[in-house]
Amino acid sequence: MGTFDYGYWEVAIEKHGRIKLPTALLKSLSEDDRKGFVVTPGFGKHVMLWTIKSYKAQMDYLNSLDRNIIAVKRYRNAFLTRNTFVECDKQDRIVIPKPFMEQYGIENEVVLLLDNGKIEMWNSEEYHKEFDMSPEELDSLNEAIHLGQINPARKEDENELP
């Protein structure tokens, strides 16, 4: 693994849906992980770029679930919809498949958020609308989480921000 497991970058989209991956992002990945990614639907309003290693770990998790449970089947099928392997070219660019660009409103600029081998790709406006907050809002949220007022493990707390 490279220098950092986490990072944030804003990147312009080139012609035909090409994105030049930032050098710092690539340096954060192992040599093997830089060669290509699996593009999947995100868990929210974003696209996921998985390194092969992180994608295999996700697939191991999916394969451990009981496919006879309808909710599991729906989850698996939704996750596996349109999964696409993309390779980096010699200029460290990848092409995002058009259906993903259309579904997630990816147009001029994207935010890339590296999180331990998984890269979230957001429409820049959508990302900032979702996550920008004042220092006071961040302090309040931090305090609520640390005081146990919001339990990140409970789904129903997700929309109950202070």
N, C-alpha and C positions, 0 to 999 in steps of 0.2 A: 504494500500500500504506500501511497505517496505521503506528502507532508500533512495534509488535512483530510479528515473524513467528512467535513461539512464546509459549505461555502455558498455564496450568493453572487450571481452575476446578472446584469441586464445586457441582452444581446439583440442586435438588429437582425432581421430576417432578410436574406438575400433573395435574388431571383429564384423562382421555382421552388420555394420553400426550403432553401438551403440555410443552414445555420452553421457558422464557424464556432466551434467549441473553444472557449477561452483556454489559453495556455495553462493558467493556474488550475483550472478544473482538471485538465488532462494530467497535469503533474500530480494531482491528488489521487489518481488512479494508478493501478499497477500497469505495466506494459501490456499485458494480455487484455486488461479491462478497457483499454483505450481503442481497441481495434473495431469494436462494434457494440451495438446496443439493441435491446428488444424494446420496441415502442408499444405501449399498452394504454388502455384507458386508465385514467387516474382515479383515485378515491376522493373525488371532489371535482372541482371545476378545472382540472388540469390533466395534462398528458404525463405519463411516466416513461422515463428512459431508464431501463435496467441494464446494468452490466450483466454479462453472461453469468457470472458467479452469483450475483444477487437474484437474477431471474430463476436460476436453478434452485436456489433456496426457497423462493416463493412457490415454485412448482412442487417442491418437496412438501411444503406446507399444504398446498391445495390437494396433493395426492394423499395426504394423511386424513383428509376429511371424508366422511361417509357420503358417497354420491347418491345413496338411496333417500336421503333427506332432501326434500324439494328445495328448501331455502339454500342448501349447499350447492345443489345442481344449478340453481339460478345464479348464484354468486360465481361459481366456476365458469359458467357459460358467458356471463357478462364480462368477466375478467379476460377470458380467452378470445373475445370478439376482436377481430382485426389485428391481433398481435402480429407485429412485423419486425423482422430483423433488418437493421440498417448498419452499413459499414461506414467508417470514416475514410474519406479520400486522403490524398497526400497533403492537402492543405487543412486537414483536421476539420472538415465539414461533413455534415450529415444532411440528408434530405428527409424532412418530416412528411410522411404520407398525407396526401390531400384530405382524405376523410377525417383525419385527426385535426388538421388545421381548420376545417370547416366546422366540425362539431364543437371544438373548444374555442373558436373565435381567435385563432392565432393568425395575426396579420403582420404588423410592422416590427414590433419589438416583443421579446419574451423575457421573462425572468426564469433563470435556471437556478434551482435550489438543490445542491448536492447534500444528500443525507445518507452517509454510510453505504455508498455503492448504488443508491437509488437517486435518480435525478428527476425532480418535479419540473415540468415546463408549463408555465402559466402565461396567458395573455397578460402583458404588463399592467394594463389598466385594471383588469380583474384582480390580479394579485394585490395591487396597492389598495383597491377598494376593500378587499377582504382582510388585509393584515396591517395596514398602516394604522397606527394609534398614537395618541399623544403620550408624552412621558407619564402623565398622571394615570391614563388608562392602563398603561403597561404596569405601573406600580400597583394599581388596584388589583389587576388580574394576578400578578405575581403573589401578592399578599393573600388573595382568596385561595389560590392553589396551595400555598404553603400552610395556610391555616386549616386546610381540609374543607373549606366551604365549597370548593369545586373539586370533585373527585375525577381526575382524568380517566379513570377506569370505568366510570359509569356513563353510558351513552346519554342518559337523560340530562346530565349536567352540561352537555356540549353547548346548548344554546342559552345557558343560564349565566351569562357573564355579569359580573358586578357592575 
